[in-house]
Amino acid sequence: MGVEGFCPEAQAAIAAYAPRSTSAPAAVFARELVLAAAPGSPARARAFLFAASRLACFAESVGLELSPGVLLAEATVERFILVGCGGRSPATVRTLRTNLRALARSLKPFPEPVPVALSRDRAKQPYTEAEIGGFLALAAAQSTVARRMRAGALVCLGAGAGVIAAELRHVRGADVVQRSGGVLVTVGGARARRVPVLGRYQQPLLAAATFAGQGLIVGGRDPGRRNITDELCLALSADSALPRLQAGRLRSTWLVVCAERIGLGAFMQAAGIRCSQRLGDLTAQLPAATEHELIELLGDAG
């Protein structure tokens, strides 16, 4: 963007920029760089000036040439962020990086295209209690004992313990146990854990686990098969009055019930937290819950 025609107040802010903590060459470099970027407001100009001058001071300290082509290169900016921002808050460091990248983009004669926004994978809609009741009724109406047990286990593991599709095919009957006053499922894989089963699903899941014994609770011989639950899902989607059965929606049903029990919605509303990453940072500071605590909170202890 050219200088001609851009905000006069921003031009004045750039011309008046002369920080005492910055050398004269660094200040000149920052003014010329920001002037060429033609910011649209005085606030934007000052933000660019601060970022450019800090980058220039870092360059002087490590012997780099005060040249836009050298200092605004991605590698130089990242080196500055990682090495030259000691003592600054994380928020300030993020702002510096954002402004330096914006400066670099504005000075390119042919800016790179903006990345296309990709859709975010949202949580699936949970099932209602009536819909879960319909699925359990369909499971109980299957033609053989084996199909009844496997279909019931599919619903109970998903809606009662939040077990996802990739984990379902690995769960064996022996992984479901009565302990610590409730029922627990041991889930293996990358997110290995013990999950307390919600009270509504405990007895049907225990029956299915007893039937399976050491075998896979939803059937099959090879847990590596990716479509091992497809036939069961199809059988439980036969009633036109019910929505299609999906493992992801079963897990969402469990998540919503647990969130209500622990008061997660009220906590996030009161704390003003919307980012799940921040929740992860907080829970990492807490002690791990015992089996008894998990069951009391989530699993309907007897």
C-alpha positions in Angstrom: 0.0 0.0 0.0 1.4 3.4 -0.9 1.8 6.3 1.5 -0.3 8.7 -0.5 -3.8 9.1 0.8 -3.5 7.3 4.1 -4.5 8.6 7.5 -2.8 12.0 8.3 -3.0 11.3 12.0 -1.1 8.0 11.5 1.5 9.9 9.4 1.9 12.4 12.3 2.3 9.6 14.8 5.0 8.0 12.7 6.9 11.3 12.2 6.9 12.1 15.9 8.2 8.6 16.9 11.5 9.0 18.7 11.8 6.6 21.7 14.6 7.2 24.2 15.2 3.5 24.6 15.9 2.9 20.9 19.0 3.9 18.9 18.7 6.5 16.2 19.2 3.9 13.4 16.6 1.6 14.9 14.1 4.4 15.2 14.7 5.5 11.6 14.2 1.9 10.4 11.0 1.6 12.4 9.6 4.9 11.0 10.5 4.1 7.4 9.1 0.6 7.7 5.8 1.7 9.2 5.4 4.6 6.8 5.7 2.2 3.9 3.1 0.0 5.4 0.6 2.9 5.5 -1.4 2.0 8.7 -5.0 3.2 8.7 -5.1 4.7 12.2 -2.7 6.3 14.8 -3.2 3.3 17.1 -2.3 0.9 14.4 0.8 3.0 13.5 2.0 3.1 17.1 1.5 -0.7 17.4 3.6 -1.2 14.3 6.2 1.2 15.5 6.6 -0.5 18.8 7.0 -3.9 17.1 9.4 -2.7 14.4 11.6 -0.9 16.9 11.8 -3.9 19.2 12.7 -6.1 16.3 15.4 -3.5 15.2 16.9 -3.4 18.7 17.1 -7.2 18.7 18.7 -7.1 15.2 21.4 -4.7 16.4 22.2 -6.9 19.4 22.9 -9.9 17.2 24.5 -8.1 14.3 21.8 -8.3 11.7 21.4 -5.7 8.9 18.5 -3.3 9.5 16.8 -4.3 6.3 13.1 -5.2 5.8 14.0 -8.2 3.7 16.2 -9.5 6.5 14.3 -8.6 9.6 10.8 -9.4 8.4 11.7 -12.9 7.1 9.7 -15.5 9.0 12.8 -17.1 10.4 14.1 -13.8 11.8 10.7 -12.9 13.4 10.5 -16.3 15.0 14.0 -16.0 16.3 13.2 -12.6 17.8 10.0 -14.0 19.4 11.8 -17.0 21.0 15.1 -15.3 21.9 14.5 -11.5 22.1 11.3 -11.2 24.1 12.5 -12.3 27.5 10.6 -10.7 30.4 7.6 -9.9 28.3 4.2 -11.3 29.0 2.8 -14.0 26.7 0.0 -11.6 25.5 2.6 -9.0 24.5 4.7 -11.6 22.7 1.7 -12.8 20.8 0.8 -9.2 19.9 4.4 -8.5 18.7 4.4 -11.6 16.4 1.0 -10.6 15.0 2.0 -7.1 14.2 5.3 -8.1 12.7 3.6 -10.6 10.4 1.0 -7.9 9.5 3.9 -5.5 8.6 5.5 -8.2 6.4 2.3 -8.8 4.6 1.6 -5.1 4.0 5.0 -4.5 2.4 4.7 -7.3 -0.2 3.9 -6.0 -3.7 1.8 -9.1 -4.3 0.5 -10.4 -0.9 0.0 -14.1 -0.4 -3.6 -15.2 -0.5 -5.4 -15.4 2.8 -5.8 -19.0 3.9 -9.3 -20.4 3.3 -11.2 -20.7 6.6 -11.9 -24.4 7.4 -15.0 -25.5 9.2 -14.5 -26.4 12.8 -15.5 -29.8 14.0 -18.3 -29.1 16.4 -19.7 -31.3 19.2 -22.5 -33.5 17.9 -26.1 -33.1 19.1 -26.8 -35.4 22.1 -29.8 -37.8 22.0 -32.8 -37.2 24.2 -33.7 -39.6 27.0 -36.6 -40.8 25.0 -34.4 -41.5 22.0 -31.9 -43.5 24.2 -34.9 -45.4 25.5 -35.9 -46.2 21.9 -32.4 -47.5 21.1 -32.3 -49.7 24.2 -35.7 -51.1 23.3 -34.5 -51.9 19.7 -31.4 -53.5 21.2 -33.6 -55.7 23.5 -35.7 -56.7 20.4 -32.8 -58.1 18.4 -33.3 -61.7 17.0 -30.6 -63.5 19.0 -29.1 -63.2 22.5 -25.7 -62.3 21.1 -27.1 -59.5 19.0 -29.2 -58.2 21.9 -26.1 -58.1 24.2 -23.8 -56.5 21.7 -26.3 -53.9 20.6 -27.1 -53.0 24.2 -23.4 -52.8 25.0 -22.9 -50.4 22.1 -25.5 -48.0 23.5 -24.4 -48.3 27.1 -20.7 -47.8 26.4 -21.4 -44.7 24.3 -24.1 -42.9 26.2 -23.2 -44.4 29.6 -19.4 -44.1 29.6 -18.6 -41.8 26.6 -16.5 -44.5 24.8 -15.9 -43.4 21.2 -16.2 -45.5 18.1 -12.4 -46.2 17.7 -12.3 -47.5 21.3 -15.6 -49.5 21.3 -14.1 -52.3 19.2 -11.3 -52.9 21.7 -13.4 -53.2 24.9 -13.8 -56.7 26.2 -16.3 -58.1 28.7 -13.5 -58.4 31.4 -12.9 -54.6 31.1 -16.3 -53.9 32.7 -16.2 -54.4 36.5 -18.1 -53.6 39.7 -15.7 -51.8 42.0 -15.6 -48.9 44.5 -19.4 -48.9 44.8 -20.1 -48.6 41.1 -19.4 -49.9 37.6 -16.2 -49.0 35.8 -15.0 -49.5 32.2 -11.3 -49.7 31.5 -10.6 -48.1 28.1 -7.3 -48.7 26.4 -5.5 -46.9 23.6 -4.1 -43.4 23.3 -6.4 -42.0 26.0 -6.4 -45.0 28.4 -8.6 -44.4 31.4 -11.2 -45.8 33.7 -14.7 -44.5 33.2 -17.6 -44.7 35.7 -20.8 -45.9 34.1 -24.0 -43.8 34.5 -26.5 -45.6 36.7 -29.1 -46.1 33.9 -26.7 -48.2 31.9 -25.0 -50.2 34.6 -27.1 -53.4 34.7 -27.5 -53.9 30.9 -23.8 -53.3 30.4 -22.9 -55.8 33.2 -25.1 -58.3 31.5 -23.4 -57.8 28.2 -20.0 -58.0 29.8 -20.8 -61.3 31.5 -22.0 -62.7 28.2 -18.9 -61.6 26.4 -16.4 -62.7 29.1 -12.9 -62.4 27.7 -14.3 -61.7 24.2 -15.0 -58.3 22.6 -18.1 -56.9 24.0 -19.5 -55.5 20.8 -18.5 -58.7 18.9 -16.0 -59.5 16.2 -12.7 -61.3 16.3 -10.3 -58.6 15.2 -10.5 -55.3 17.0 -8.5 -53.8 14.1 -11.5 -53.9 11.9 -12.8 -50.3 11.5 -16.4 -51.2 10.6 -17.0 -53.6 13.4 -19.9 -51.6 14.9 -21.5 -50.7 11.5 -24.0 -53.6 11.5 -25.1 -52.9 15.0 -25.6 -49.2 14.3 -27.6 -50.1 11.2 -29.8 -52.5 13.2 -30.5 -49.8 15.8 -31.4 -47.3 13.1 -34.3 -49.4 11.7 -37.1 -47.4 13.5 -38.1 -44.4 11.3 -39.3 -42.7 14.4 -35.7 -42.5 15.8 -32.7 -40.6 14.4 -29.8 -42.6 13.0 -27.6 -44.1 15.7 -24.1 -42.5 15.7 -21.3 -43.2 18.2 -20.4 -39.5 18.3 -23.9 -38.5 19.3 -23.9 -41.2 22.0 -20.6 -39.7 23.4 -22.1 -36.2 23.3 -25.1 -37.5 25.3 -22.7 -38.8 28.0 -20.7 -35.5 27.9 -23.8 -33.4 28.4 -25.1 -35.5 31.4 -21.7 -35.3 33.1 -21.4 -31.5 32.4 -24.7 -31.0 34.1 -23.8 -33.1 37.1 -20.5 -31.3 37.8 -22.1 -27.8 37.1 -19.7 -27.1 34.2 -22.0 -24.7 32.5 -22.5 -22.6 35.7 -18.7 -22.6 36.3 -17.8 -21.5 32.8 -20.5 -18.8 32.8 -19.3 -17.5 36.2 -15.6 -17.6 35.2 -16.2 -16.2 31.8 -14.3 -19.1 30.2 -15.1 -20.1 26.6 -11.9 -21.9 25.6 -11.6 -25.6 26.3 -7.8 -25.2 26.2 -7.9 -23.0 29.2 -9.9 -25.6 31.0 -7.2 -28.2 30.2 -4.6 -25.9 31.6 -6.6 -25.5 34.8 -7.3 -29.2 35.3 -3.7 -30.1 34.8 -3.0 -28.4 38.1 -5.5 -30.5 40.0 -4.9 -33.9 41.6 -6.2 -37.0 39.8 -9.5 -38.2 41.1 -9.7 -41.6 42.7 -12.1 -44.3 41.4 -14.4 -43.7 44.4 -14.5 -40.0 43.7 -15.2 -40.6 40.0 -18.1 -43.0 40.7 -19.6 -40.7 43.3 -19.6 -37.7 40.9 -20.4 -39.4 37.6 -21.4 -43.0 38.1 -24.3 -43.2 40.5 -22.6 -45.0 43.4 -24.8 -47.6 45.1 
